[in-house]
């Protein structure tokens, strides 16, 4: 007998709940269910799940058994890298005592994973433009206005019944492109050609009534329209003072490179928060004072909590300094000595890429270790003998740890 499909309501964040349908029924394990959520919604961060427990008035409880999930259940995604700086600040204000702040690499422990937040807590260093993830592996088409969704639903039904394509009115087309551009901007200001292809393909796949007749992939015209829409959006963002766009304005370029196509600064593939805005109420002068204060704070003992908070606050200032000034490493180290520690480098990497550096690195090492061990065993000569001695020591340490 075939398994019945399961419908789940997945809460990905504030004001972001989506429907997940599992045609083959519920997953065999929580890990497989998490992977299904990542695949369907393009989530790349690590997370855990919570479910509504009827024994506690449908309050959200950590999911420990797949048997707790029924059809039409509601699950909440809780990102494991959530920063707790705001909570620590509040604790310090209540107790009057400094509270140690853990680095993101420790956020996978049971103590820090118990937070109910579904996105990184806002702190003095974050801004409304802070991004929570890099470009998704699968782009999720956003919901449009109620009126637009009704038109698309009717047109999709007509397309399924008789193959009738919809020619959207200028008003509807403008709205569709604007909503797609707003979704793109959540991940990056400057999408690549491949990114726009992915968006256009996902768009016509979800709404086949809009597939273009005669186009080689059915969505080439939509991709071109998206390019123009993004260009219009850049103009609006420049007028609003968006740092990512302003850094490429002609007045911010050197005189010998004062052309729109020259020296364009764009994020690399893994950079989600490439050039963030200053926190609300902060200016270049106020953040420079924070930087100077940092120089004295790092000289004090047992002062990690103050250093962490000031580093968080000056993140956007530091990023704009790197992008616009392109300083030498020696000069940058003299200005930001507190950055050059394992804990702060890991946090900086997390801010920029939304990925915890050390835990990701070690998990990848664990993933490839068996294959590396096989390669080392096959190695001959002097190098092989050295590797075998190292492997024997590693094996002994592993056995001792297990015992």
C-alpha positions as CSV (number, residue, x, y, z in Angstrom):
1,X,0.0,0.0,0.0
2,X,1.4,3.4,-1.0
3,X,2.1,5.9,1.7
4,X,-0.3,8.9,2.0
5,X,1.2,12.3,1.2
6,X,2.0,14.5,4.2
7,X,1.4,18.2,4.3
8,X,3.4,20.4,6.6
9,X,3.4,24.0,7.5
10,X,7.1,25.1,7.9
11,X,7.9,28.4,9.7
12,X,11.2,29.6,8.2
13,X,11.3,33.0,9.9
14,X,9.2,35.9,11.1
15,X,6.3,36.4,8.6
16,X,7.6,33.5,6.5
17,X,5.5,30.3,6.7
18,X,5.5,27.9,3.8
19,X,3.7,24.7,2.8
20,X,5.7,21.5,2.3
21,X,4.2,18.4,0.6
22,X,5.9,15.1,1.0
23,X,4.3,12.8,-1.7
24,X,5.9,9.7,-0.3
25,X,4.8,10.3,3.3
26,X,6.8,11.4,6.3
27,X,10.5,11.0,6.2
28,X,12.2,8.1,8.0
29,X,14.2,10.3,10.3
30,X,14.5,13.9,11.5
31,X,17.7,14.3,9.5
32,X,16.0,13.3,6.3
33,X,13.1,15.7,7.0
34,X,15.6,18.5,7.6
35,X,17.2,17.7,4.2
36,X,13.8,17.8,2.5
37,X,13.3,21.2,4.0
38,X,16.7,22.4,2.8
39,X,16.1,21.0,-0.7
40,X,12.6,22.4,-1.1
41,X,13.2,25.9,0.3
42,X,16.8,26.5,-0.5
43,X,17.9,26.7,3.1
44,X,21.7,26.3,3.5
45,X,22.2,26.9,7.2
46,X,22.1,24.2,9.8
47,X,19.0,24.1,11.9
48,X,16.9,22.1,14.2
49,X,13.1,21.6,14.3
50,X,10.4,22.3,16.8
51,X,6.8,21.1,16.8
52,X,3.6,22.2,18.5
53,X,3.0,19.9,21.5
54,X,-0.7,19.6,22.5
55,X,0.3,18.6,26.0
56,X,1.7,22.1,26.6
57,X,-1.0,24.1,24.8
58,X,0.6,23.8,21.4
59,X,3.7,25.5,22.5
60,X,6.8,24.8,20.4
61,X,9.0,22.0,21.7
62,X,12.2,20.6,20.3
63,X,11.5,17.7,17.9
64,X,13.2,14.5,19.1
65,X,11.1,11.8,17.4
66,X,9.7,11.7,13.9
67,X,6.6,10.0,15.3
68,X,5.5,13.3,16.8
69,X,4.6,14.6,13.3
70,X,1.2,14.2,11.8
71,X,-0.4,15.5,8.6
72,X,-0.9,19.2,8.6
73,X,1.5,19.7,11.5
74,X,3.3,23.0,12.0
75,X,7.1,22.9,12.4
76,X,9.4,25.8,13.2
77,X,13.0,26.0,11.8
78,X,15.5,27.2,14.5
79,X,18.8,28.2,13.0
80,X,21.7,26.9,15.0
81,X,24.1,29.7,14.3
82,X,21.8,32.3,16.0
83,X,23.8,34.9,17.8
84,X,22.9,35.6,21.4
85,X,24.5,39.0,21.8
86,X,21.2,40.8,22.6
87,X,20.3,38.2,25.2
88,X,23.7,38.4,26.8
89,X,23.4,42.2,26.9
90,X,20.1,42.0,28.6
91,X,21.4,39.4,31.2
92,X,24.3,41.8,32.0
93,X,21.9,44.7,32.5
94,X,19.8,42.6,34.9
95,X,22.7,41.0,36.9
96,X,25.2,43.8,36.7
97,X,27.9,41.2,35.9
98,X,29.7,40.6,32.7
99,X,28.4,37.6,30.7
100,X,30.7,35.6,28.5
101,X,29.7,35.5,24.9
102,X,30.2,32.3,23.0
103,X,31.6,32.3,19.6
104,X,29.4,31.0,16.7
105,X,31.4,27.7,16.7
106,X,29.9,27.0,20.1
107,X,26.4,27.7,19.0
108,X,25.9,24.0,18.3
109,X,26.0,23.1,21.9
110,X,22.8,22.2,23.7
111,X,22.8,25.3,25.8
112,X,22.9,27.8,23.0
113,X,20.6,25.7,20.7
114,X,17.7,26.1,23.1
115,X,16.8,29.6,21.8
116,X,13.4,30.0,20.1
117,X,14.6,32.6,17.7
118,X,14.3,31.7,14.0
119,X,16.8,34.2,12.8
120,X,20.0,35.8,14.1
121,X,19.1,38.1,17.0
122,X,19.5,41.7,16.2
123,X,22.2,43.5,18.1
124,X,23.8,46.9,18.1
125,X,25.9,45.9,15.1
126,X,23.2,44.7,12.8
127,X,21.2,46.7,10.4
128,X,17.8,46.1,8.7
129,X,19.7,45.2,5.5
130,X,21.6,42.3,7.1
131,X,21.2,39.1,5.1
132,X,20.6,35.8,6.7
133,X,21.8,33.5,3.9
134,X,23.7,33.3,0.7
135,X,22.0,32.6,-2.7
136,X,19.9,29.5,-2.4
137,X,20.6,26.3,-4.3
138,X,16.9,26.3,-5.3
139,X,15.3,29.7,-5.8
140,X,11.8,30.0,-4.1
141,X,9.4,32.1,-6.1
142,X,7.7,34.6,-3.7
143,X,3.9,35.0,-3.3
144,X,2.5,38.0,-5.1
145,X,-0.4,40.2,-4.2
146,X,-3.8,38.6,-3.6
147,X,-5.2,39.9,-6.9
148,X,-2.1,38.7,-8.9
149,X,-2.3,35.2,-7.3
150,X,-5.9,34.9,-8.3
151,X,-5.1,35.8,-11.9
152,X,-2.2,33.4,-12.0
153,X,-4.2,30.6,-10.4
154,X,-7.0,30.9,-13.0
155,X,-4.5,31.2,-15.9
156,X,-2.5,28.1,-14.7
157,X,-5.8,26.1,-14.6
158,X,-6.7,27.2,-18.1
159,X,-3.2,26.3,-19.3
160,X,-3.4,22.9,-17.8
161,X,-6.8,22.3,-19.4
162,X,-6.2,23.7,-22.8
163,X,-2.6,25.0,-23.1
164,X,-3.7,28.6,-23.1
165,X,-0.9,31.0,-22.3
166,X,-1.4,34.2,-20.3
167,X,-0.3,37.6,-21.7
168,X,0.0,39.7,-18.6
169,X,-1.1,43.3,-18.6
170,X,1.6,45.9,-18.1
171,X,0.4,46.4,-14.5
172,X,0.5,42.7,-13.7
173,X,3.9,42.2,-15.3
174,X,5.4,45.2,-13.5
175,X,4.1,43.8,-10.2
176,X,5.5,40.3,-10.9
177,X,8.9,41.7,-11.8
178,X,9.0,44.0,-8.8
179,X,8.2,41.1,-6.3
180,X,10.9,38.9,-8.0
181,X,13.4,41.7,-7.7
182,X,12.5,42.2,-4.0
183,X,13.2,38.5,-3.4
184,X,16.5,38.7,-5.3
185,X,17.6,41.6,-3.2
186,X,17.3,39.5,-0.1
187,X,20.3,37.6,-1.2
188,X,22.3,40.0,-3.4
189,X,22.1,43.4,-5.1
190,X,24.1,42.3,-8.1
191,X,22.8,38.9,-9.3
192,X,24.7,37.2,-12.1
193,X,23.4,36.1,-15.4
194,X,23.1,32.5,-14.1
195,X,21.2,33.8,-11.0
196,X,18.6,35.6,-13.2
197,X,18.3,32.4,-15.3
198,X,17.5,30.4,-12.2
199,X,14.9,32.9,-11.1
200,X,13.2,33.1,-14.5
201,X,13.2,29.3,-14.9
202,X,11.8,28.8,-11.3
203,X,9.2,31.5,-12.1
204,X,7.8,29.9,-15.3
205,X,8.0,26.4,-13.7
206,X,5.7,27.5,-10.9
207,X,3.5,29.5,-13.2
208,X,3.5,27.6,-16.6
209,X,0.9,29.9,-18.0
210,X,3.6,32.6,-18.3
211,X,6.0,30.4,-20.3
212,X,7.0,32.2,-23.5
213,X,6.1,30.7,-26.8
214,X,9.0,30.6,-29.3
215,X,11.7,31.2,-26.6
216,X,14.5,28.6,-26.5
217,X,13.9,28.0,-22.8
218,X,10.5,29.6,-22.3
219,X,11.7,32.4,-20.1
220,X,14.5,34.3,-21.9
221,X,12.2,37.4,-22.1
222,X,11.5,37.3,-18.4
223,X,15.2,37.2,-17.7
224,X,15.9,40.3,-19.8
225,X,13.0,42.1,-18.1
226,X,14.4,41.2,-14.7
227,X,17.8,42.7,-15.8
228,X,16.0,46.0,-16.6
229,X,14.0,45.8,-13.3
230,X,17.2,45.3,-11.3
231,X,18.8,48.3,-13.1
232,X,15.9,50.4,-12.1
233,X,16.1,49.1,-8.6
234,X,19.8,50.1,-8.4
235,X,18.8,53.7,-9.2
236,X,16.2,53.7,-6.4
237,X,18.7,52.2,-3.9
238,X,21.4,54.7,-4.9
239,X,18.9,57.5,-4.0
240,X,18.3,55.9,-0.7
241,X,22.0,55.7,0.1
242,X,22.3,51.9,-0.1
243,X,26.0,51.2,0.6
244,X,26.3,48.3,-1.8
245,X,25.2,50.5,-4.7
246,X,26.8,53.7,-3.5
247,X,30.3,52.1,-3.5
248,X,30.0,51.8,-7.3
249,X,28.7,55.3,-7.9
250,X,31.0,57.5,-10.1
251,X,31.7,60.0,-7.3
252,X,33.2,57.2,-5.2
253,X,35.6,56.0,-8.0
254,X,39.1,57.2,-8.7
255,X,39.3,59.8,-11.4
256,X,41.1,57.5,-13.8
257,X,38.3,54.9,-13.4
258,X,35.3,57.2,-13.4
259,X,33.3,55.0,-15.8
260,X,30.3,52.9,-14.9
261,X,31.8,49.6,-16.2
262,X,35.2,50.0,-14.5
263,X,36.2,48.8,-11.0
264,X,32.7,47.5,-10.1
265,X,32.8,46.1,-6.6
266,X,30.5,43.1,-6.2
267,X,30.3,40.3,-3.6
268,X,32.0,37.0,-4.3
269,X,29.9,33.8,-4.3
270,X,30.0,33.2,-0.6
271,X,29.6,36.8,0.6
272,X,26.0,37.5,1.7
273,X,26.8,40.7,3.8
274,X,29.4,42.2,1.4
275,X,28.9,45.9,2.2
276,X,26.3,46.3,4.9
277,X,24.7,49.6,6.0
278,X,25.8,51.3,9.3
279,X,23.6,50.4,12.3
280,X,20.7,52.8,12.9
281,X,21.9,56.1,14.3
282,X,25.6,55.5,13.7
283,X,27.9,57.5,11.5
284,X,31.5,57.2,10.3
285,X,32.6,59.5,13.1
286,X,30.8,57.6,15.9
287,X,32.0,54.2,14.6
288,X,35.6,55.5,14.4
289,X,35.3,56.4,18.1
290,X,34.2,52.9,18.8
291,X,37.3,51.6,16.9
292,X,39.6,53.8,18.9
293,X,37.9,52.6,22.1
294,X,38.5,49.0,21.0
295,X,42.3,49.6,21.1
296,X,42.2,50.2,24.8
297,X,39.5,47.6,25.6
298,X,41.6,44.7,24.2
299,X,44.4,45.7,26.7
300,X,42.1,44.9,29.7
301,X,41.8,41.4,31.2
302,X,38.6,39.4,31.2
303,X,37.0,41.9,28.9
304,X,35.9,39.6,26.0
305,X,32.3,40.6,26.3
306,X,33.0,44.3,25.7
307,X,35.3,43.6,22.8
308,X,32.8,41.2,21.2
309,X,30.0,43.8,21.4
310,X,32.2,46.6,20.0
311,X,33.4,44.3,17.2
312,X,29.8,43.5,16.4
313,X,28.9,47.1,16.3
314,X,31.7,48.1,14.0
315,X,31.3,45.3,11.5
316,X,29.7,47.4,8.8
317,X,32.3,50.1,9.3
318,X,35.1,47.6,9.0
319,X,33.6,46.1,5.8
320,X,33.3,49.4,4.1
321,X,36.9,50.2,5.0
322,X,38.1,47.0,3.4
323,X,36.0,47.5,0.2
324,X,36.6,51.2,-0.4
325,X,40.1,51.6,1.1
326,X,41.6,48.2,0.2
327,X,44.2,48.6,3.0
328,X,47.3,46.5,3.3
329,X,47.1,43.7,5.8
330,X,49.7,45.2,8.1
331,X,47.8,48.6,8.2
332,X,44.5,46.9,8.7
333,X,45.9,44.8,11.6
334,X,47.2,47.9,13.3
335,X,43.8,49.5,13.1
336,X,41.8,46.3,14.1
337,X,44.1,44.1,16.3
338,X,41.1,42.6,18.1
339,X,40.0,41.0,14.8
340,X,43.1,38.8,14.5
341,X,42.0,36.1,17.0
342,X,40.4,32.7,16.3
343,X,37.1,33.7,17.9
344,X,36.7,37.0,16.1
345,X,37.8,35.6,12.7
346,X,35.2,32.9,13.0
347,X,32.6,35.6,13.8
348,X,33.6,37.8,11.0
349,X,33.4,34.9,8.6
350,X,29.9,34.1,9.9
351,X,28.8,37.8,9.5
352,X,30.0,37.9,5.9
353,X,29.0,34.4,4.6
354,X,26.3,33.4,7.2
355,X,28.3,30.1,7.6
356,X,30.2,29.2,10.8
357,X,33.8,28.7,9.7
358,X,35.3,26.2,12.2
359,X,32.4,23.9,12.6
360,X,31.9,23.8,8.8
361,X,35.6,23.1,8.3
362,X,35.7,20.3,10.8
363,X,32.5,18.7,9.5
364,X,34.0,18.7,6.0
365,X,37.2,17.2,7.4
366,X,35.1,14.4,9.0
367,X,33.3,13.9,5.7
368,X,36.5,13.3,3.7
369,X,38.6,11.6,6.4
370,X,37.8,8.0,5.3
371,X,38.8,8.7,1.7
372,X,42.0,10.5,2.8
373,X,42.9,7.6,5.1
374,X,42.6,5.2,2.1
375,X,44.9,7.5,0.0
376,X,47.4,7.7,2.8
377,X,47.5,3.9,3.2
378,X,48.3,3.5,-0.5
379,X,51.2,6.0,-0.4
380,X,54.6,4.5,-0.7
381,X,58.2,5.6,-0.2
382,X,59.4,7.9,2.6
383,X,56.3,10.0,2.6
384,X,54.2,6.8,3.0
385,X,56.2,5.7,6.0
386,X,55.8,9.1,7.7
387,X,52.1,9.0,7.0
388,X,51.7,5.5,8.4
389,X,53.4,6.6,11.7
390,X,51.0,9.6,11.9
391,X,48.0,7.3,11.2
392,X,49.1,4.9,13.9
393,X,49.2,7.7,16.4
394,X,45.8,9.0,15.3
395,X,44.3,5.4,15.5
396,X,45.7,5.0,19.0
397,X,44.3,8.3,20.1
398,X,40.9,7.4,18.7
399,X,40.8,4.0,20.4
400,X,41.8,5.7,23.7
401,X,39.0,8.2,23.3
402,X,36.5,5.5,22.7
403,X,37.6,3.5,25.7
